[in-house]
Amino acid sequence: MNTDILVLGGAGVDTTVYVPELPLPYKDTYQVPPVVDRIGNTGAGVALGCHALGLDVAFADLIGDDPQGALIRHALRDLYCSWGPAEAGTRRSVLLVGPDGRRTSFYDAKVTPGERLPRQLYADVRARHVHVSIMDFCRHVYPDLDGVPISTDLHDWDGVNTYHKDFAYRSDLVFLSAAALKDPAVVMGDVLARGRARTVVCTLGADGCLVLTREAGLRAFPAAPLPGPVADSNGAGDAFVSGFLYGTLRGRPLEECVRLGSIAGAHACTAAGTHESPITESLLLSRSAAA
């Protein structure tokens, strides 16, 4: 099949707990609002975000034969999906979310050593772009993707951990967060120097983002204004990626791709949950035109 974007790996279930403050002081019992299980994790967020923006999306992943796997299948039912069995079960996260929308995540990766994403799950997909989640079982897919632009998101990489380096140095478009970086510019420069990337984007939360390209060097961009009060910052980074990829696949200039990503990320911060209410194409474009 032909599609705009193929997303490999990264679906899970988020259990969201809204707490009165973060960090949460020790107490035997807290009364909290309803605790909800939702579709979560990075690959699912990028896939659902791109789908909401009108892109044709295919998704391949490993999930468990368990209730969480069933939740994922249902949440992604409108996408072209190929599933393989995850021996240890479906990945899960418990998210503590404070009143200001900040979160603390407890991530259970359900790692099975030696597990690999089977090639047959994605071999029949001819995509214009591939987004590879940093799952260990996706590490081997790069030789199968020759000739196709590839992106990845390193999330809160510290610039040192070797786990991320295959993804950092083998992707054409690299996203990461500055959360664990002392000097983002140095790490971004290292990715360009050692890898094949032509563009590296480092998000700074409310301070916007940094973009480093081989052609134009390092530039800073502001964050988009929030369209409403902060509800939940979960999924904002994945929304940014989906908005940026939308602009890329629509042939927009880099500056507009950044603006579209920032608007999508700001929208995500005002919606409860992780990936339930991604911004639509019409809303994204209208907010971009008004910016």
VMD Tcl script that draws the C-alpha trace (Angstrom):
set ca {
  {0.00 0.00 0.00}
  {1.01 3.62 -0.52}
  {0.83 6.03 2.40}
  {2.14 9.39 3.53}
  {3.78 8.21 6.72}
  {4.68 4.90 8.32}
  {5.15 4.93 12.10}
  {7.10 2.04 13.59}
  {6.70 1.12 17.25}
  {5.63 3.03 20.31}
  {2.04 2.28 21.30}
  {1.09 1.75 24.91}
  {-1.49 2.48 27.56}
  {-1.31 5.48 29.90}
  {-2.97 5.34 33.30}
  {-3.48 8.98 34.21}
  {-3.78 10.11 37.83}
  {-4.49 13.79 38.48}
  {-2.79 14.74 41.75}
  {-2.97 17.94 43.88}
  {0.69 18.82 43.44}
  {4.05 17.66 42.07}
  {6.29 16.48 43.55}
  {3.74 14.60 45.62}
  {4.56 14.54 49.36}
  {4.25 11.20 51.09}
  {0.80 10.43 52.39}
  {-0.88 7.08 52.89}
  {-3.94 7.92 50.79}
  {-4.93 10.67 48.35}
  {-8.43 11.18 47.02}
  {-8.11 11.85 43.29}
  {-10.43 12.36 40.30}
  {-11.33 9.27 38.25}
  {-8.26 7.28 37.16}
  {-8.44 6.60 33.42}
  {-6.64 4.20 31.07}
  {-5.98 5.83 27.69}
  {-4.03 5.24 24.50}
  {-0.51 6.50 25.08}
  {3.19 6.41 24.23}
  {5.02 8.22 21.49}
  {4.39 6.24 18.30}
  {0.66 6.18 18.86}
  {0.70 9.93 19.48}
  {2.53 10.71 16.25}
  {0.30 8.34 14.27}
  {-2.96 9.71 15.68}
  {-1.75 13.30 15.36}
  {-0.81 12.86 11.70}
  {-4.08 11.05 11.00}
  {-6.09 13.93 12.52}
  {-4.20 16.29 10.20}
  {-5.40 14.42 7.13}
  {-2.27 12.40 6.37}
  {-2.52 8.76 5.33}
  {-0.89 6.81 8.17}
  {0.27 3.22 8.55}
  {1.42 1.85 11.89}
  {3.31 -1.31 12.89}
  {4.11 -2.40 16.43}
  {4.34 -5.21 18.95}
  {1.59 -5.37 21.58}
  {0.38 -7.92 24.08}
  {-2.57 -10.27 24.00}
  {-4.06 -8.50 26.99}
  {-6.70 -5.85 27.80}
  {-4.20 -3.06 27.16}
  {-3.48 -4.46 23.69}
  {-7.21 -4.53 22.98}
  {-7.47 -0.87 24.04}
  {-4.70 0.04 21.57}
  {-6.31 -1.88 18.72}
  {-9.57 -0.05 19.33}
  {-7.95 3.39 19.64}
  {-6.07 2.94 16.33}
  {-8.91 1.21 14.48}
  {-9.12 3.95 11.83}
  {-5.47 3.55 10.83}
  {-3.85 0.83 8.72}
  {-2.18 -1.21 11.47}
  {-0.05 -4.35 11.55}
  {0.45 -6.01 14.92}
  {2.99 -8.51 16.15}
  {2.94 -10.22 19.55}
  {4.88 -8.66 22.44}
  {5.99 -11.56 24.60}
  {6.03 -9.55 27.84}
  {2.71 -7.82 27.17}
  {1.68 -4.30 26.27}
  {3.78 -1.35 27.40}
  {2.27 0.77 30.13}
  {2.83 4.10 31.85}
  {1.41 5.58 35.04}
  {1.25 9.36 34.74}
  {0.94 11.68 37.71}
  {-0.36 15.04 36.44}
  {-0.33 18.18 38.60}
  {-2.73 21.16 38.45}
  {-0.33 23.06 36.17}
  {-0.30 20.23 33.62}
  {3.21 19.01 34.42}
  {3.63 15.27 34.71}
  {5.78 12.56 36.20}
  {5.79 9.33 34.19}
  {6.44 5.81 35.43}
  {7.15 3.76 32.29}
  {7.05 -0.03 32.09}
  {8.70 -0.87 28.77}
  {7.94 -4.62 28.94}
  {11.35 -5.35 27.44}
  {12.07 -8.79 26.02}
  {15.78 -9.11 25.08}
  {16.29 -9.93 21.43}
  {12.75 -9.05 20.38}
  {12.52 -7.55 16.87}
  {9.81 -5.90 14.83}
  {9.13 -8.45 12.04}
  {9.82 -7.08 8.58}
  {6.59 -8.51 7.22}
  {4.64 -6.04 9.36}
  {5.83 -3.11 7.26}
  {7.43 -4.54 4.10}
  {4.33 -3.98 1.95}
  {4.00 -0.31 2.93}
  {5.44 2.26 0.52}
  {5.62 5.45 2.55}
  {6.80 8.94 1.71}
  {8.23 9.24 5.20}
  {8.97 6.85 8.09}
  {8.97 7.78 11.77}
  {10.88 5.30 13.94}
  {10.14 5.21 17.68}
  {13.12 4.51 19.91}
  {12.01 1.00 20.80}
  {14.89 -1.45 21.02}
  {13.02 -3.83 18.72}
  {12.99 -1.11 16.01}
  {16.76 -0.62 16.04}
  {17.33 -3.04 13.15}
  {14.78 -1.54 10.70}
  {17.01 1.13 9.15}
  {18.54 -1.01 6.36}
  {15.01 -1.82 5.16}
  {14.20 1.89 4.78}
  {16.91 2.99 2.35}
  {15.81 5.86 0.14}
  {12.97 6.99 2.43}
  {13.32 10.04 4.71}
  {13.35 8.92 8.36}
  {12.61 10.83 11.55}
  {12.89 9.87 15.19}
  {12.27 11.44 18.59}
  {14.96 10.95 21.25}
  {12.77 12.55 23.94}
  {14.72 13.46 27.10}
  {18.07 12.05 25.93}
  {21.06 13.23 27.93}
  {23.32 13.27 24.87}
  {25.47 10.47 26.32}
  {23.37 7.32 26.74}
  {24.42 4.93 23.97}
  {20.90 3.46 23.69}
  {19.74 6.45 21.63}
  {22.72 6.79 19.31}
  {21.63 4.36 16.58}
  {18.44 6.37 16.21}
  {20.18 9.75 16.52}
  {22.84 9.06 13.91}
  {20.78 7.09 11.38}
  {17.77 9.40 11.00}
  {17.39 12.35 8.63}
  {15.22 14.44 10.95}
  {15.86 14.21 14.70}
  {13.65 15.56 17.46}
  {14.64 15.72 21.13}
  {13.83 17.58 24.31}
  {16.20 19.81 26.27}
  {14.92 18.38 29.56}
  {18.13 16.44 30.32}
  {20.63 18.56 28.36}
  {23.09 21.04 29.84}
  {24.02 22.43 26.44}
  {21.47 21.53 23.74}
  {23.48 23.21 20.96}
  {26.48 20.95 21.58}
  {24.41 17.77 21.47}
  {22.54 18.93 18.38}
  {25.83 19.68 16.65}
  {27.13 16.24 17.56}
  {24.09 14.63 15.93}
  {24.77 16.51 12.70}
  {28.50 15.83 12.80}
  {28.27 12.09 13.50}
  {25.06 11.21 11.71}
  {23.10 11.69 8.52}
  {20.55 14.17 9.87}
  {20.07 17.43 7.99}
  {17.79 18.91 10.66}
  {17.75 18.57 14.45}
  {14.91 20.08 16.50}
  {15.23 20.50 20.26}
  {12.04 21.47 22.10}
  {12.28 23.79 25.12}
  {8.72 23.61 26.44}
  {7.28 27.06 27.04}
  {10.50 28.61 25.69}
  {9.91 27.29 22.17}
  {12.54 25.28 20.34}
  {15.98 25.32 18.76}
  {16.49 24.17 15.19}
  {19.88 23.26 13.73}
  {20.32 22.60 10.02}
  {23.35 21.97 7.86}
  {22.42 24.92 5.67}
  {21.40 27.64 8.14}
  {23.02 26.80 11.47}
  {21.28 27.17 14.83}
  {18.10 29.22 15.18}
  {15.68 29.80 18.07}
  {11.91 29.89 17.62}
  {9.27 30.97 20.16}
  {6.51 28.73 21.44}
  {3.00 29.19 20.11}
  {0.58 30.86 22.54}
  {-1.72 28.50 24.39}
  {-5.29 28.62 23.05}
  {-6.69 28.05 26.55}
  {-5.73 27.04 30.09}
  {-3.25 24.20 30.56}
  {-4.96 20.89 31.27}
  {-2.32 18.23 30.68}
  {1.13 18.40 29.07}
  {1.09 14.70 28.14}
  {1.39 14.20 24.40}
  {2.58 17.74 23.65}
  {5.92 16.58 22.27}
  {4.28 13.99 20.01}
  {1.80 16.62 18.83}
  {4.70 18.93 17.97}
  {6.28 16.15 15.90}
  {3.01 15.43 14.07}
  {2.51 19.11 13.22}
  {6.09 19.43 12.02}
  {5.81 16.27 9.89}
  {2.53 17.52 8.44}
  {4.30 20.66 7.25}
  {7.22 18.64 5.91}
  {5.02 16.28 3.91}
  {3.00 19.20 2.58}
  {6.21 20.81 1.29}
  {6.11 23.81 3.63}
  {9.31 25.75 4.46}
  {11.12 24.92 7.68}
  {9.92 28.02 9.51}
  {6.30 27.08 8.83}
  {6.91 23.47 9.89}
  {8.17 24.78 13.23}
  {5.12 27.02 13.61}
  {2.73 24.16 12.79}
  {4.48 21.89 15.28}
  {4.36 24.56 17.97}
  {0.65 25.19 17.43}
  {-0.11 21.46 17.60}
  {1.92 21.12 20.79}
  {0.20 24.09 22.41}
  {-3.19 22.59 21.53}
  {-2.22 19.31 23.22}
  {-1.44 21.13 26.47}
  {-5.03 22.36 26.69}
  {-6.62 18.91 26.20}
  {-6.94 16.37 29.01}
  {-5.33 13.00 28.44}
  {-2.53 12.02 26.12}
  {-3.73 11.55 22.54}
  {-7.54 11.75 22.70}
  {-8.05 15.16 21.06}
  {-5.29 15.91 18.53}
  {-5.63 19.11 16.58}
  {-7.40 18.86 13.22}
  {-6.01 20.10 9.91}
  {-8.57 22.91 9.59}
  {-7.93 24.17 13.12}
  {-4.16 23.94 12.72}
  {-4.21 25.92 9.49}
  {-6.59 28.55 10.79}
  {-4.47 29.15 13.87}
  {-1.34 29.25 11.74}
  {-2.90 31.84 9.43}
  {-3.87 33.96 12.44}
  {-0.41 33.78 14.02}
}
mol new
graphics top color blue
foreach p $ca { graphics top sphere $p radius 0.5 }
foreach p [lrange $ca 0 end-1] q [lrange $ca 1 end] { graphics top cylinder $p $q radius 0.2 }
display resetview
